[in-house]
């Protein structure tokens, strides 16, 4: 666009003084284009970086007014060009009429020469001016496809050549504006489609996060229930450990009692052995007494009876002591066996107590781990909920971006419509993108 304006400026510099009113209009157009160029580049950069809202604001606040002003400058330039062409044509016609009158007054003989000269003048002045007038009317209607051909090297030819250079520059300018507007419209359509696809994916992600949040809530309830069960199991294991400890203490008391019974049985056995020895000695004494009674004859008969009874008592005592000793021996054996069993039971109870303590310790660790797991699942559930909320907010932002992109596309279509009135070589009127 800048090169096109530069070409128009060069053409005006080479044009005659009659085109001087066009220079301020061209300067205004250049100033507007200079202000529009950086803004258009900034809008393109913002659009490529995803800052759609800022780009739309710049289009509404800065770009559209500049484009409107630029189109107005171009229309004013074309209108002034048309006026200059008309004034030049009228001036040429007046000169022609004056010249023809002078020729008629000079000499009738010069009529033929005047006619020939008039025809030549018509071809060299009126025809180019008529073509220029027609071209400027086409310019005013937006048709920049009509070329102007400069014939000769006079001022009229210079004006026509300048207007042709202006037409080419304006064609380049309109083509650049049209291409930029269509590019903005196409980019905004692609952005709108991308935002639509992103919105669909965001909604799918939000739905998946909602399902995940529900699953995490169920998992949290299950883990909490497991933690409660682990606490109960830990409490029961601790109670069982206490009971087993008490059982171990009772077994230890039984073992001690059985040892005392065994010791008492051994003492009773020793006492029975003493009684058996006394019975044996009593039996010997009874035998000796019987022998002495037999030696005494009739005088010792009563003593013999007593000795016999004592012997019988000694034998009975020995038999009873023998039976008691047998029973005590069996009792001692059974007590020793029972003591061994109770001792073994004591060791077993000790192992049971140790195992239950280990189980209690493990259940405590399981309970603590379940509590930590429940807390972790709760935190994960909260994080998933936050992600769900963030995703829903993103979905709302995507919808807003889609609306902004649609608005940007509408504004780009308006820009295309603004330059649609111009026709340039290689294309008809610009069409709005659908």
Number of C-alpha atoms within 10 A of each C-alpha: 19 15 11 20 21 15 20 22 21 14 19 23 14 13 20 13 11 13 18 13 13 18 15 11 18 20 14 16 21 19 12 19 20 14 14 19 15 11 18 18 11 14 22 18 13 17 20 13 10 12 14 21 16 13 25 21 14 17 20 14 11 15 21 17 14 20 19 14 16 19 17 13 19 20 17 17 22 25 17 18 23 21 15 20 27 18 14 19 21 14 11 18 16 12 12 17 12 11 13 16 12 12 19 14 10 10 10 11 10 14 16 10 12 20 14 12 15 18 13 12 15 16 13 16 21 19 13 21 24 14 17 29 22 17 24 27 18 18 22 21 14 20 20 23 19 18 16 20 14 18 15 10 9 11 14 24 20 19 26 24 22 25 27 22 21 25 26 21 23 23 22 20 19 24 20 15 18 21 14 17 23 21 16 23 26 17 19 24 21 14 23 23 15 15 21 17 14 17 20 15 13 19 17 14 17 21 15 13 20 17 14 16 21 15 13 20 17 13 16 21 15 13 21 20 15 18 21 15 14 21 19 14 18 21 15 14 21 19 14 17 21 15 13 20 19 14 17 21 15 14 21 19 14 17 21 15 13 20 19 14 17 20 15 13 18 16 12 17 20 13 14 21 17 13 19 21 14 15 23 17 14 21 22 14 16 23 17 14 21 21 14 16 20 15 12 13 11 11 11 17 16 12 18 23 14 16 23 17 13 19 23 15 16 23 17 13 19 22 14 16 22 16 13 16 21 14 13 19 16 12 16 22 14 13 21 17 13 17 22 15 13 22 19 14 16 21 15 14 22 19 14 17 21 15 13 20 19 14 18 21 15 14 21 19 14 18 21 15 14 21 20 15 17 21 15 14 19 19 14 16 21 15 13 19 18 14 17 21 15 13 19 18 14 17 22 15 14 21 18 14 21 24 15 20 27 18 15 26 26 17 20 26 20 16 23 25 18 17 20 17 16 24 22 21 14 6 10 13 15 19 13 16 15 8
